Amino acid sequence: MAINLDKLVGFHESALKIRTERMEVIAGNLANANTPGYKAKDIDFNKAMQWAMRDSAGGAPSRSAGGLVTTNDRHMSGNSASAAANFDMQYRVPTQPDTGDGNTVEVQAERNRFLDNGLRYQASLEFINGKVKGMKKALSSGGQ
């Protein structure tokens, strides 16, 4: 029986990638908290995971490394400096009134999102670690 690592940790691998991308976007929001006219951005994790799961199952057109949708293997892939380009970026709707500079970053809310995302990232790592430990245990006890 062949061991398929994609089936073992594929979902959490995709989750880690998306959470990493989201951390970069939120960090960018925090870095631009005092930039006039800056609009806070975010990645919709649920939509990105749905896309990643359809993509890995072959049910959707693949995305190249630059975030462009390719429907044929002969299509040229795009190149992007930002890893966050792989997902649909959305602008965040502010909950506080505008301070007059047009910036929509709410620092405390962004910090909370960053911490929440970090905890969820850690949980996915722990889950993968548990899966790998279980597999190692099964492989090591198979010879007994």
Disulfide bonds with the S-S distance in Angstrom:
none
